[in-house]
Amino acid sequence: MDEVPPDQACPGDNPEYGTTTVGSLLDGRIRYRQFRQGYRTGLEPVLMAAHVPARAGDRVLEGGCGAGAGLMCLAHRVAEVTGLGLERDSRTACLAETNFADNGFDRLHVARTTLPALPAAAMFPSEGGWFDHAFANPPWHRHDATASPDARRDLARRVASADTIAAWVRSLGRQVRHRGTLTLALPAALHDVAVASMRDHGIGGITLFPFWPKAGRPARIVLVQGRIGSKGDAAVLPGLILHEDDGRFTRQAASVLRDGAPLA
């Protein structure tokens, strides 16, 4: 893959860039640095990475990659995946590059861009279709909602306009080969927007994978996945219960979030 680096060197704890904290993903298997203030990584990137049906040697694109959690979890699970993350914030892009280097993921890279725009690079030909899979956790707070006082958190959470999800589906889906997949992590209330947008852009065979906070509770997060060019019917999969009544992760959730197992 042609590397598309951020336009500034990646710093450590520099006041200009923000203090970072060092933690881990997948129960310590991945070293993970993120900003102390602002947007903090949740479960969504790890769950998305577990659902992308990538195989060894595939090329994967992530929209809004943040500090790189999703791509790293996928690269840990699937050998020799080549991944490119698209990130709007230059400081966060630098942090993702630092995380990739710290963990030895030399096949993962970051490009700075504001979706739906794409950088000028060889992996984005005019006809699209260079990647095998794409995934994203798009911003979903209403574009007219009150802005977060933290600029990075606001970029990650609040949509730029009412059609942001449709624009991300169009932009990312076009970069995926025929029969490849596009996976989105969204609040359950927005699954219909994602499904409609996928259908409008020739993406079918759509599946919904819901995550139930506890047994008997309404789903809060859903993964919407479709295949480029497919005309297959939509399906709702059994999904996954995340927590026991006492708050512990269920055995199945722990195998994904701590051990890096794929979602069935």
Buried (B, 14 or more C-beta within 10 A) or exposed (E): BEEBBBEEEBBEEEEEBBEBEEEEBBEEBBBBBBBEEBBBBEBBBBBBBBBBBBEEEBBBBBBBBBBBBBBBBBBBBBEEBBBBBBBBBBBBBBBBBBBBEBBEBEBBBBBBBEBBEBEEBEBBEEEBBBBBBBBBBBBBBEEEEEEBEBEBBBBBBBBBEEBBBBBBBBBBBBBBBEEBBBBBBBEBEBBEBBBEBBBEBBBBBBBBBBBBEEEEEEBEBBBBBBBBBBEEEBEEBEBBBBBEEEEEBBEBBBBBBBEBBBBE
